[in-house]
Amino acid sequence: MAKNRSIDLSSLECCPKCESSWVGASIPEQYQEHHGNSKWYSRVIGLYDRDLDRTVAWQCPDCGTCWDRDTGMIRPSIAWAR
């Protein structure tokens, strides 16, 4: 994947960079409706900014690659996140 190419992280089941699986444990059937009818938890790490009061980026738990939440662009570092 080219650096800074925009991607839709919500539709991915694996890291576009290292190809590790982002599919976590199964969600019990009685709770799936509370998770958008997903059958599995995601292993993707959300980076939260307290000042903005929202998740600002997503990070692969295995290779550490970080993507901006709004643009989907790869971030070279997570140091910019508070």
Sequence and secondary structure as in RCSB ss.txt:
>XXXX:A:sequence
MAKNRSIDLSSLECCPKCESSWVGASIPEQYQEHHGNSKWYSRVIGLYDRDLDRTVAWQCPDCGTCWDRDTGMIR
PSIAWAR
>XXXX:A:secstr
  TT    GGG SB TTT  B EEEE  GGGGGGGTT SEEE  EEEEETTTTEEEEEE TTT  EEETTT  EE
S STT  
